[in-house]
Amino acid sequence: MTGAASEGAAIRGPRVWLRAFVGFYPPRESTASQLDPVAKFLFSARSVILVISAQAAIIAGLLAAGAGRFDGAAFVLVLIGLVTAHALSNLSNDYFGHRRGHDTPDSPRMRYTIHPIASGLLDGKSLLVGLGILAVIGAGVVLYFWAVRGPLALGFALAGLALLYLYDAAPRPLKSLGLGEIAAFIVWGPLMVGGGYYVMTGRLSPTPFLVSVPYGLGVMSILIGKHIDQAEFDRSHGQRTLPVALGEERARALNRAIIAAMYVVVAALIAAGRLTPFAALVVLALPRAGRALAVTARPKPAAPPPGYVGWPLWYHRVSLVHNRLFGWSYIAGLAAGALVAGGRPG
């Protein structure tokens, strides 16, 4: 994004839209005003992190396929519903964070990527309109599954939405009580994967909830890493996240334990017959796990390395990069297992 961008030309098109989903939180504020409307929305919604919700939906869909109960239309609706809910959460968090004065110029949130309101990308009214559109889409998905699957489907949806709201938008958010990281595990683990499996199949099974645990732990590690990175700011602004409560050294030790537990739980699920041996493909992510463990074992450097993108996020970035590959490797193993299962009940 040099050339045209430096001359004030609009930055637009599918290539830019794709950038919103890969890499690590590009672009910087200097190019924000030149983005086309689609790119503005995608970057505002922090689409690079929406991938974790898409992966949760795919995991639920593959479990349904392995049980011989896959429904393509239901899967698409679950995928849309989970990603929409996540985008809604990201945008509402930015709206309330800005309104309450948390997203100040010196805040980590303002330094690692553009902010939809504070960066001038969207005004408050436009953001509320966007939130309204996302809410209508999400409500449509929820109402459909409520009608098709009954009150339990509604219960899963409301529980997930409640935790997403309580995380950062509520008057006394879970984030400030040291519970936001646990809420993330519950949402991206049992609720998205287990609940997604249920609304796709109409069947409750312990397997999806157990299989969701390694992935939910991975998402939890991403959030713990982020909160370690911004612990000093959060502490000074009365945000008692889990790393603030534990202290940096213990929080980093906890994150290392969680990353290791992801692989231990996968091995245990294979041994217990809840996962096929193909799930061992998660070993493809071990080099990134090793990198995450090594980085998390050391104090954060005083300044970013040359060319580093996303500062002041340090532990968050390495945890996100690890979980992204872990998720795709886990999905590959589940896909292979589903093909071999050939519709065997699960």
C-alpha positions in Angstrom: 0.0 0.0 0.0 2.4 2.6 -1.1 2.0 4.2 -4.6 -1.7 4.9 -4.9 -2.1 5.1 -1.2 0.5 7.8 -0.9 -1.2 9.8 -3.6 -4.5 9.7 -1.8 -6.1 7.2 -4.1 -8.8 4.8 -2.7 -7.5 1.5 -1.4 -10.1 -1.0 -2.6 -10.9 -4.4 -4.0 -10.8 -8.1 -3.1 -7.1 -8.1 -2.4 -7.5 -5.5 0.3 -10.6 -7.3 1.7 -8.5 -10.5 2.0 -5.8 -8.6 3.9 -8.5 -8.0 6.6 -8.5 -11.7 7.3 -4.8 -12.5 7.2 -1.6 -11.2 8.7 -2.0 -9.2 11.9 -4.3 -6.2 12.2 -3.3 -4.1 9.2 -3.5 -1.3 8.1 -2.4 1.6 10.2 -4.5 4.7 10.7 -2.5 6.6 8.1 -4.3 4.7 5.3 -7.7 4.2 7.0 -9.4 7.1 5.2 -8.5 5.7 1.8 -10.2 2.3 2.3 -13.3 1.5 0.3 -16.5 1.0 2.3 -16.2 -2.8 2.4 -12.6 -2.7 3.6 -13.6 -0.1 6.2 -16.2 -2.4 7.6 -13.9 -5.5 7.6 -11.0 -3.7 9.3 -13.4 -2.0 11.8 -14.8 -5.5 12.7 -11.2 -6.7 13.3 -11.8 -9.5 10.7 -8.4 -11.0 11.3 -9.7 -12.4 14.6 -13.1 -13.4 13.2 -11.4 -16.5 11.8 -11.6 -18.1 15.2 -15.4 -18.1 15.0 -15.3 -19.5 11.5 -13.0 -22.3 12.7 -15.4 -23.1 15.6 -18.3 -23.4 13.1 -16.2 -25.7 10.8 -15.3 -27.9 13.7 -19.0 -28.3 14.7 -19.9 -29.0 11.0 -17.2 -31.7 10.7 -18.4 -33.4 13.9 -21.9 -33.4 12.4 -20.5 -34.9 9.2 -18.6 -37.6 11.2 -21.9 -38.5 12.9 -23.7 -38.8 9.5 -25.9 -35.8 10.3 -24.4 -33.0 8.3 -26.8 -30.4 6.9 -25.3 -28.0 4.4 -27.9 -25.2 4.9 -27.7 -25.4 8.7 -23.9 -25.3 8.6 -24.0 -22.1 6.5 -26.4 -20.5 8.9 -24.3 -21.5 11.9 -21.2 -20.1 10.2 -23.0 -16.8 9.4 -24.4 -16.7 12.9 -21.2 -17.2 14.8 -19.1 -14.8 12.6 -21.9 -12.2 12.8 -22.1 -12.5 16.6 -18.3 -12.1 16.9 -18.3 -9.1 14.6 -21.1 -7.6 16.6 -19.1 -8.1 19.8 -16.0 -6.5 18.4 -17.8 -3.4 17.1 -19.9 -3.0 20.3 -16.8 -3.3 22.4 -15.2 -0.5 20.4 -18.3 1.6 20.7 -18.6 1.2 24.4 -14.9 1.4 25.0 -14.8 4.8 23.1 -17.9 6.1 24.8 -16.6 5.3 28.3 -13.2 6.9 27.6 -11.2 3.6 27.7 -9.9 3.9 24.2 -7.7 6.9 24.8 -4.8 7.8 22.4 -2.3 6.1 24.8 -4.3 2.9 25.0 -3.0 -0.3 23.4 -6.3 -0.6 21.5 -5.5 2.7 19.7 -1.9 1.7 18.9 -2.0 -1.7 17.2 -4.7 -1.0 14.6 -7.4 1.4 13.5 -10.3 2.2 15.8 -13.6 2.5 13.9 -14.6 5.7 15.7 -11.5 7.3 17.2 -9.6 6.8 13.9 -12.4 8.6 12.0 -13.3 5.5 10.0 -16.9 5.6 11.2 -19.0 8.1 13.2 -21.1 6.9 16.1 -24.3 6.9 14.0 -22.8 4.8 11.2 -21.4 2.3 13.7 -24.8 2.0 15.3 -26.4 1.4 11.9 -23.8 -1.3 11.2 -24.5 -2.9 14.6 -28.2 -2.9 13.8 -27.7 -4.7 10.5 -25.5 -7.3 12.2 -28.1 -7.7 14.9 -30.9 -8.3 12.4 -28.8 -11.0 10.6 -28.0 -12.7 13.9 -31.6 -12.5 15.1 -32.7 -14.1 11.9 -30.4 -17.0 12.4 -31.4 -17.4 16.0 -35.1 -17.3 15.2 -34.7 -19.9 12.4 -33.0 -22.4 14.7 -35.5 -21.7 17.5 -38.3 -22.6 15.2 -36.5 -25.7 13.8 -34.8 -27.0 17.0 -36.8 -25.6 19.8 -36.0 -23.8 23.0 -32.6 -25.4 23.6 -31.3 -23.8 20.5 -32.5 -20.5 21.7 -30.8 -21.2 25.0 -27.4 -21.8 23.4 -27.8 -18.6 21.4 -28.8 -16.4 24.3 -26.1 -17.8 26.5 -23.4 -17.0 23.9 -24.8 -13.5 23.2 -25.1 -12.8 26.9 -21.4 -13.7 27.5 -20.3 -11.6 24.5 -22.3 -8.7 25.9 -21.1 -9.2 29.5 -17.5 -9.5 28.4 -16.9 -5.8 27.7 -20.1 -4.0 27.0 -22.0 -4.5 30.3 -21.8 -1.7 33.0 -19.7 -4.1 35.1 -18.0 -6.2 32.4 -16.5 -9.7 32.9 -13.3 -8.3 31.6 -12.9 -6.1 34.6 -13.7 -9.0 37.0 -11.0 -11.4 35.8 -13.6 -13.6 34.2 -13.4 -12.5 30.5 -10.8 -15.1 29.6 -12.9 -17.9 31.1 -15.9 -16.5 29.2 -13.9 -16.7 26.0 -13.2 -20.4 26.6 -16.9 -21.1 27.2 -18.1 -19.2 24.1 -15.6 -20.4 21.6 -15.5 -23.9 23.1 -18.7 -25.6 24.4 -21.2 -22.9 23.2 -20.0 -22.5 19.6 -18.9 -26.0 18.9 -21.3 -28.0 21.1 -24.2 -25.6 20.5 -23.4 -25.4 16.8 -23.4 -29.2 16.6 -26.8 -29.4 18.3 -28.5 -26.9 16.1 -27.1 -28.6 13.0 -28.1 -32.1 14.1 -30.9 -31.7 16.6 -29.0 -34.1 18.8 -27.1 -33.6 22.1 -23.9 -35.5 22.4 -21.0 -35.2 24.9 -18.4 -35.7 22.1 -18.7 -32.2 20.6 -18.4 -30.5 24.0 -15.3 -32.6 24.8 -13.8 -32.0 21.4 -14.4 -28.2 21.8 -12.1 -28.1 24.8 -8.7 -27.8 23.0 -10.0 -25.2 20.7 -11.6 -23.2 23.5 -8.3 -23.3 25.4 -6.6 -21.9 22.3 -8.9 -18.9 22.1 -8.5 -18.4 25.9 -4.7 -18.3 25.3 -5.1 -15.5 22.7 -7.0 -13.3 25.1 -4.7 -14.0 28.1 -1.8 -13.0 25.8 -3.5 -9.8 24.9 -4.3 -8.9 28.5 -0.7 -9.5 29.5 0.3 -7.1 26.8 -1.9 -4.4 28.1 -1.9 -5.2 31.8 -0.1 -2.0 32.8 -2.7 0.1 31.0 -5.6 -2.0 32.3 -4.3 -1.8 35.9 -4.1 2.0 35.8 -7.6 2.2 34.4 -9.3 -0.1 36.9 -9.6 -3.0 34.4 -8.9 -6.1 36.6 -8.3 -8.7 33.9 -7.0 -12.1 34.8 -3.3 -11.2 34.1 -3.8 -8.0 36.2 -5.1 -10.2 39.1 -2.4 -12.8 38.7 0.6 -10.6 37.9 2.6 -10.9 34.7 4.9 -13.8 35.6 2.0 -16.1 36.8 -0.1 -15.1 33.9 2.6 -16.0 31.4 3.0 -19.4 33.2 -0.7 -19.9 33.0 -0.7 -19.2 29.2 2.2 -21.7 28.7 0.2 -24.3 30.6 -2.9 -23.7 28.5 -1.0 -24.0 25.3 0.5 -27.3 26.4 -2.9 -28.5 27.6 -4.3 -28.1 24.1 -2.1 -31.0 22.9 -2.5 -33.1 26.0 -6.3 -32.9 25.8 -6.2 -33.9 22.1 -4.1 -36.9 23.0 -6.5 -37.8 25.8 -9.5 -37.6 23.5 -7.8 -39.8 20.9 -7.0 -42.4 23.6 -10.6 -42.2 24.9 -11.9 -42.8 21.4 -13.7 -39.4 21.2 -11.4 -38.4 18.4 -9.9 -40.5 15.6 -6.1 -40.8 15.4 -6.2 -38.3 12.5 -6.6 -35.6 15.1 -2.9 -36.1 15.8 -2.4 -33.8 12.8 -2.3 -31.0 15.3 1.4 -31.8 15.7 1.8 -29.7 12.5 1.3 -26.7 14.8 3.9 -27.8 17.4 6.7 -25.6 16.0 4.4 -22.5 16.5 3.5 -23.9 19.9 7.2 -24.1 20.7 7.6 -20.5 19.6 4.7 -19.4 21.7 6.1 -21.2 24.7 9.5 -19.7 24.2 8.2 -16.1 23.8 5.9 -16.4 26.8 8.7 -17.7 29.0 10.6 -14.4 28.6 9.7 -10.8 29.6 8.4 -8.6 26.8 11.1 -6.5 25.1 11.2 -2.8 25.7 10.7 -2.1 22.0 9.5 -4.0 19.0 12.0 -5.7 16.6 12.5 -3.9 13.3 9.5 -4.3 11.0 7.3 -5.8 13.7 3.5 -5.3 13.1 1.0 -5.0 15.9 3.0 -3.5 18.7 2.4 -3.2 21.7 0.8 -6.6 21.3 3.5 -9.3 21.8 2.2 -12.3 23.7 -1.2 -11.9 21.9 0.3 -12.1 18.5 2.3 -15.2 19.1 -0.7 -16.9 20.7 -3.0 -15.9 17.8 -0.5 -17.1 15.2 -0.2 -20.5 17.0 -4.0 -20.9 17.5 -4.7 -20.1 13.9 -2.5 -23.0 12.7 -3.7 -25.3 15.5 -7.2 -24.7 14.4 -6.6 -25.5 10.8 -4.6 -28.6 11.7 -7.4 -29.7 14.1 -9.9 -29.2 11.3 -7.8 -31.2 8.9 -7.7 -34.1 11.4 -11.5 -33.9 12.0 -12.1 -33.8 8.2 -10.0 -36.9 7.7 -11.8 -38.6 10.6 -15.2 -37.6 9.2 -14.3 -39.2 5.8 -13.2 -42.4 7.4 -16.2 -42.5 9.8 -18.6 -42.5 6.8 -21.6 -41.5 8.8 -20.9 -43.5 11.9 -23.0 -42.2 14.8 -21.0 -40.0 17.2 
